[in-house]
Amino acid sequence: MSYYTENIGEFGSREREMLREILSKPLPDNFSDDEVKPAFNKGSGYVFLVNADYQCAMINHETGSLEIFHNTPDQGDEGFLSDFLKSSPDDYNGHDERYIREQAENEKVELPATWMEES
């Protein structure tokens, strides 16, 4: 069984409503608009947008906005940038920490005090 689908015909009414909410929001500033498609993970229940660069955009229910949902390159941690910044840089290996810092710069997000010092 495939848990991932881009076929809206496989979305239930709940997922179509989630997609409607997503489509009512502007794309994140640094989200490429190349080949943007809706997607649904049947295992997690997440509905999101994907693009040709394999970026993923979902509604962050803490902010109500459409944001990039990240996957760190080494440890594979998933979340919004704000989720990662609630932790300490010491919680990540060097490569993942650099990725989070780069994404914060790309998304013009101010780093919290715990992230201001280089590890």
ABEGO torsion letter per residue (X at the ends): XBABBABAAABBAAAAAAAAAAAABBBBAABBABGBBBBBBAAAGBBBBBBAAGBBBBBBAAAGBBBBBBBBAAAGBBEBAAAAAABBAAABBAAAAAAAAAAAAAAGBBBBAAAABBX
